[in-house]
């Protein structure tokens, strides 16, 4: 069964200019996503969806395919990942190429591993819509606080004020690395009640939205590659 990897990499990053191809430990950060996908051996094709010629050329050198550029509709700040995926699949469909299993891999995930892609695919059973990695919150969210405009503080869930942290249920958030999908089962979200997850540690995940995040990702990468 042919599988497709889609790496969405728009050129217009604002908080970290040219983020998708910025140097990360000696190579463009997007290289880590492309290399992990290729190394896994799971995909018939590893393709890049971009509106940027420089990102296209770098990705081609790294071994990805770029059969077409994004449309204007999916190149703006408001376009969602799901819209990009649908555009890619529609473009392939016009060439009579369809895929039952698709993996969307984010371009700024230097801590991701090929083995995790394999573990995710193993969970993508016939009736499962998607599989993706999550990471535990470092502090129980039911003990979280809110601060008003005058700096007064209160609990979001005061009913848990006297509950021990170890007695509260664990909570997780999306790791923001990749999503295995069955396109025919996806509606308006990358995940739903019909999704499964693999659980990663904090050292295997780093969301990168600003320079501080970038530096933290570099530290985690260094510690994982000593």
Sine and cosine of phi, psi and omega as CSV:
sin_phi,cos_phi,sin_psi,cos_psi,sin_omega,cos_omega
0.00,0.00,0.88,-0.47,-0.02,-1.00
-0.92,0.38,0.71,-0.71,0.03,-1.00
-0.87,-0.49,0.54,-0.84,-0.03,-1.00
-0.87,-0.50,0.73,-0.69,0.18,-0.98
-0.98,-0.20,0.78,-0.63,0.03,-1.00
-0.90,-0.44,0.85,-0.52,0.05,-1.00
-0.93,-0.37,0.95,-0.30,-0.01,-1.00
-1.00,0.10,0.84,-0.54,-0.09,-1.00
-0.61,-0.79,1.00,0.08,0.02,-1.00
-0.96,0.28,0.45,-0.89,-0.06,-1.00
-1.00,0.08,-0.23,0.97,-0.18,-0.98
-0.99,-0.12,0.69,0.73,0.05,-1.00
-0.91,0.40,0.74,-0.68,-0.09,-1.00
-0.97,-0.23,-0.71,0.71,-0.07,-1.00
-0.94,0.35,-0.58,0.81,0.12,-0.99
-0.80,-0.60,0.99,-0.15,-0.07,-1.00
-0.82,0.57,0.71,-0.70,0.02,-1.00
0.83,0.56,0.59,0.81,-0.10,-0.99
-0.82,0.58,-0.67,0.74,-0.14,-0.99
-0.91,0.41,-0.34,0.94,0.02,-1.00
-0.83,-0.55,0.24,0.97,0.05,-1.00
-0.92,0.40,0.57,-0.82,-0.04,-1.00
-0.91,0.41,0.80,-0.61,0.05,-1.00
-0.76,-0.65,0.96,-0.27,-0.02,-1.00
0.78,0.63,0.74,0.67,0.19,-0.98
0.99,-0.14,-0.05,1.00,0.04,-1.00
-0.43,-0.90,0.33,-0.94,0.00,-1.00
-0.84,0.55,0.67,-0.74,-0.10,-1.00
-0.86,0.52,-0.50,0.86,0.01,-1.00
-0.90,0.44,-0.36,0.93,-0.01,-1.00
-0.87,0.50,-0.56,0.83,-0.05,-1.00
-0.91,0.42,-0.64,0.77,0.03,-1.00
-0.94,0.35,-0.70,0.72,0.00,-1.00
-0.90,0.44,-0.72,0.69,-0.04,-1.00
-0.91,0.42,-0.63,0.78,0.02,-1.00
-0.90,0.43,-0.65,0.76,0.01,-1.00
-0.91,0.41,-0.71,0.70,0.00,-1.00
-0.91,0.41,-0.67,0.74,-0.03,-1.00
-0.89,0.45,-0.53,0.85,-0.05,-1.00
-0.89,0.45,-0.49,0.87,-0.04,-1.00
0.94,0.35,0.30,0.95,-0.09,-1.00
-1.00,-0.03,-0.25,0.97,-0.24,-0.97
-0.91,-0.42,0.66,-0.75,0.17,-0.99
-0.92,0.39,-0.58,0.81,0.00,-1.00
-0.50,-0.87,0.67,-0.74,0.13,-0.99
-0.94,-0.34,0.95,-0.32,-0.09,-1.00
-0.90,-0.44,0.44,-0.90,0.01,-1.00
-0.91,-0.40,0.72,-0.69,0.09,-1.00
-0.96,-0.29,0.92,-0.39,-0.04,-1.00
-0.54,-0.84,0.30,-0.95,0.10,-0.99
-0.93,-0.36,0.11,0.99,-0.20,-0.98
-0.90,-0.45,0.82,-0.57,-0.07,-1.00
-0.92,0.38,-0.63,0.77,0.01,-1.00
-0.90,0.43,-0.70,0.72,0.05,-1.00
-0.89,0.46,-0.64,0.77,0.05,-1.00
-0.85,0.53,-0.76,0.65,-0.08,-1.00
-0.91,0.40,-0.65,0.76,0.03,-1.00
-0.89,0.45,-0.68,0.74,-0.02,-1.00
-0.91,0.41,-0.62,0.79,0.06,-1.00
-0.88,0.47,-0.65,0.76,0.03,-1.00
-0.90,0.44,-0.49,0.87,-0.02,-1.00
-1.00,0.08,-0.09,1.00,0.08,-1.00
0.95,-0.30,0.00,1.00,0.05,-1.00
-0.99,0.14,0.31,-0.95,0.10,-0.99
-0.98,-0.18,0.61,-0.80,0.10,-1.00
-0.74,-0.68,0.98,0.19,-0.12,-0.99
-0.96,0.30,-0.29,0.96,0.02,-1.00
-0.29,-0.96,0.34,-0.94,0.08,-1.00
-1.00,-0.08,0.37,-0.93,0.02,-1.00
-0.90,0.43,0.44,-0.90,0.13,-0.99
-0.98,0.18,0.22,-0.98,0.06,-1.00
-0.87,0.49,-0.55,0.84,-0.06,-1.00
-0.90,0.44,-0.47,0.88,-0.02,-1.00
-0.94,-0.34,0.27,0.96,-0.02,-1.00
-0.94,-0.33,0.10,0.99,-0.04,-1.00
-0.99,-0.17,0.03,-1.00,-0.07,-1.00
-0.94,0.35,-0.35,0.94,-0.10,-0.99
-0.99,-0.12,-0.16,0.99,-0.01,-1.00
-0.91,0.41,0.69,-0.72,-0.01,-1.00
-1.00,-0.05,0.31,-0.95,0.07,-1.00
-0.86,0.51,-0.64,0.77,-0.02,-1.00
-0.90,0.44,-0.61,0.79,0.05,-1.00
-0.90,0.43,-0.63,0.78,0.04,-1.00
-0.90,0.44,-0.71,0.70,0.00,-1.00
-0.86,0.50,-0.71,0.71,-0.02,-1.00
-0.90,0.44,-0.63,0.78,0.04,-1.00
-0.89,0.45,-0.68,0.73,0.01,-1.00
-0.88,0.48,-0.74,0.67,-0.05,-1.00
-0.91,0.41,-0.58,0.81,0.05,-1.00
-0.92,0.40,-0.61,0.79,0.02,-1.00
-0.91,0.42,-0.66,0.75,0.06,-1.00
-0.92,0.38,-0.61,0.79,-0.02,-1.00
-0.88,0.48,-0.55,0.83,0.04,-1.00
-0.90,0.43,-0.36,0.93,0.06,-1.00
-0.99,-0.17,0.26,0.96,-0.01,-1.00
0.88,0.47,0.60,0.80,0.05,-1.00
-0.85,-0.52,0.85,-0.52,0.01,-1.00
-0.80,-0.61,0.37,-0.93,-0.06,-1.00
-0.69,-0.72,0.77,-0.63,0.03,-1.00
-0.99,0.14,-0.43,0.90,-0.02,-1.00
-0.77,-0.64,0.80,-0.60,-0.06,-1.00
-0.77,-0.64,0.61,-0.79,0.09,-1.00
-0.84,-0.55,0.87,-0.49,0.11,-0.99
-1.00,-0.02,0.85,-0.52,-0.06,-1.00
-0.88,-0.48,0.82,-0.57,-0.02,-1.00
-0.96,0.29,0.53,-0.85,-0.13,-0.99
-0.98,0.19,-0.24,0.97,-0.02,-1.00
-0.89,-0.45,0.89,0.45,-0.01,-1.00
-0.74,-0.67,0.91,0.42,-0.11,-0.99
-0.93,0.36,-0.20,0.98,-0.01,-1.00
-1.00,-0.07,-0.08,1.00,-0.05,-1.00
-0.94,0.35,0.41,-0.91,-0.04,-1.00
-0.80,-0.60,0.57,-0.82,0.06,-1.00
-0.86,0.51,-0.58,0.81,-0.02,-1.00
-0.90,0.44,-0.51,0.86,0.03,-1.00
-0.95,0.32,-0.57,0.82,0.09,-1.00
-0.88,0.47,-0.66,0.75,0.02,-1.00
-0.90,0.43,-0.68,0.73,0.02,-1.00
-0.89,0.46,-0.62,0.79,0.03,-1.00
-0.92,0.40,-0.68,0.73,0.02,-1.00
-0.88,0.48,-0.60,0.80,0.01,-1.00
-0.87,0.49,-0.44,0.90,-0.01,-1.00
-1.00,0.00,-0.18,0.98,-0.06,-1.00
-0.99,0.14,0.97,0.26,-0.02,-1.00
-0.98,0.19,0.09,-1.00,-0.17,-0.99
-0.80,0.60,-0.64,0.77,-0.09,-1.00
-0.98,-0.19,0.10,1.00,-0.01,-1.00
-1.00,0.01,0.79,-0.62,-0.08,-1.00
-0.97,0.22,-0.61,0.79,-0.05,-1.00
-0.35,-0.94,0.35,-0.94,0.08,-1.00
-0.67,-0.74,0.68,-0.73,-0.01,-1.00
-0.44,-0.90,0.31,-0.95,0.00,-1.00
-1.00,0.05,0.57,-0.82,0.10,-1.00
-0.79,-0.61,0.25,-0.97,0.03,-1.00
-0.69,-0.72,0.62,-0.79,0.00,-1.00
-0.92,0.38,0.59,-0.81,0.20,-0.98
-0.89,0.46,0.62,-0.78,-0.06,-1.00
-0.97,0.26,-0.25,0.97,0.03,-1.00
-0.66,-0.75,0.60,-0.80,-0.03,-1.00
-0.85,0.53,0.86,-0.50,-0.07,-1.00
-0.92,0.38,-0.38,0.93,0.02,-1.00
-0.96,0.29,-0.16,0.99,0.09,-1.00
-0.96,-0.27,0.27,0.96,-0.04,-1.00
-0.97,0.26,0.34,-0.94,-0.07,-1.00
-0.90,-0.45,0.38,-0.93,0.16,-0.99
-0.81,-0.59,0.53,-0.85,-0.05,-1.00
-0.84,-0.54,0.78,-0.63,-0.03,-1.00
-1.00,0.04,-0.04,-1.00,-0.09,-1.00
-0.91,0.41,-0.29,0.96,0.04,-1.00
-0.98,-0.20,0.21,0.98,0.03,-1.00
0.94,0.33,0.31,0.95,0.16,-0.99
-0.99,0.16,0.56,-0.83,-0.11,-0.99
-0.90,-0.43,0.53,-0.85,0.11,-0.99
-0.46,-0.89,0.29,-0.96,-0.01,-1.00
-0.99,0.11,0.59,-0.81,0.11,-0.99
-0.93,0.38,-0.59,0.81,0.03,-1.00
-0.77,-0.64,0.99,0.15,-0.07,-1.00
-0.88,0.48,-0.35,0.94,0.01,-1.00
-0.91,0.42,-0.25,0.97,0.02,-1.00
-0.97,-0.26,0.27,0.96,-0.10,-1.00
-0.89,0.45,-0.47,0.88,-0.04,-1.00
-0.94,-0.35,0.18,0.98,0.03,-1.00
-1.00,0.06,0.74,-0.67,0.02,-1.00
-0.91,0.42,0.60,-0.80,-0.02,-1.00
-0.82,0.57,-0.65,0.76,-0.05,-1.00
-0.94,0.33,-0.22,0.98,0.03,-1.00
-1.00,-0.09,-0.05,1.00,0.00,-1.00
-1.00,0.00,0.52,-0.86,0.01,-1.00
-0.93,0.37,0.55,-0.84,0.05,-1.00
-0.93,0.36,0.54,-0.84,0.06,-1.00
-0.78,-0.63,0.50,-0.87,-0.12,-0.99
-0.74,-0.67,0.37,-0.93,0.14,-0.99
-0.75,-0.66,0.37,-0.93,-0.01,-1.00
-0.85,0.53,0.75,-0.66,-0.01,-1.00
-0.97,0.25,-0.30,0.95,0.04,-1.00
0.92,0.39,0.63,0.78,0.00,-1.00
-0.91,-0.41,-0.78,0.62,-0.06,-1.00
-0.33,-0.94,0.29,-0.96,0.01,-1.00
-0.61,-0.79,0.90,-0.43,0.21,-0.98
-0.98,0.19,0.70,-0.71,-0.09,-1.00
-0.69,-0.73,0.55,-0.84,0.30,-0.95
-0.97,-0.26,0.97,-0.24,-0.15,-0.99
-0.79,0.61,-0.59,0.81,-0.06,-1.00
-0.95,0.32,-0.26,0.97,-0.01,-1.00
-0.97,-0.23,-0.04,1.00,-0.02,-1.00
-1.00,-0.06,0.74,-0.67,0.01,-1.00
-0.93,-0.38,-1.00,0.07,-0.10,-1.00
-0.91,-0.41,0.12,0.99,-0.03,-1.00
-0.48,-0.88,0.42,-0.91,0.03,-1.00
-0.95,0.31,-0.31,0.95,0.06,-1.00
-0.53,-0.84,0.35,-0.94,-0.10,-1.00
-0.42,-0.91,-0.23,-0.97,0.07,-1.00
-0.93,0.37,-0.19,0.98,0.01,-1.00
-0.97,-0.23,0.53,0.85,0.01,-1.00
-0.89,-0.46,0.44,-0.90,0.11,-0.99
-0.87,-0.50,0.26,-0.97,-0.04,-1.00
-0.69,-0.72,0.33,-0.94,0.31,-0.95
-0.92,-0.40,0.57,-0.82,-0.09,-1.00
-0.98,-0.19,0.83,-0.56,0.03,-1.00
-0.95,-0.30,0.26,-0.97,0.06,-1.00
-1.00,0.00,0.26,-0.97,0.02,-1.00
-0.88,0.48,-0.47,0.88,-0.01,-1.00
-0.97,0.26,-0.21,0.98,-0.02,-1.00
-0.98,-0.20,0.06,1.00,-0.13,-0.99
-0.66,-0.75,0.64,-0.76,0.16,-0.99
-0.41,-0.91,0.92,-0.39,0.13,-0.99
-0.95,0.32,0.71,-0.71,-0.07,-1.00
-0.87,-0.49,0.99,-0.15,0.01,-1.00
-0.90,-0.44,-0.32,0.95,-0.03,-1.00
-0.53,-0.85,0.00,-1.00,-0.08,-1.00
-0.90,0.43,-0.56,0.83,0.04,-1.00
-0.90,0.43,-0.67,0.74,0.06,-1.00
-0.87,0.49,-0.67,0.74,-0.02,-1.00
-0.87,0.50,-0.72,0.69,0.00,-1.00
-0.90,0.44,-0.62,0.79,0.03,-1.00
-0.91,0.41,-0.63,0.78,0.06,-1.00
-0.88,0.47,-0.63,0.78,0.03,-1.00
-0.90,0.45,-0.66,0.75,0.01,-1.00
-0.89,0.45,-0.72,0.70,0.00,-1.00
-0.90,0.44,-0.64,0.77,0.03,-1.00
-0.89,0.47,-0.70,0.71,0.01,-1.00
-0.88,0.48,-0.68,0.74,-0.01,-1.00
-0.93,0.38,-0.53,0.85,0.00,-1.00
-0.99,0.13,-0.15,0.99,-0.05,-1.00
-0.83,-0.56,0.42,0.91,0.02,-1.00
-0.94,0.34,0.00,0.00,0.00,0.00
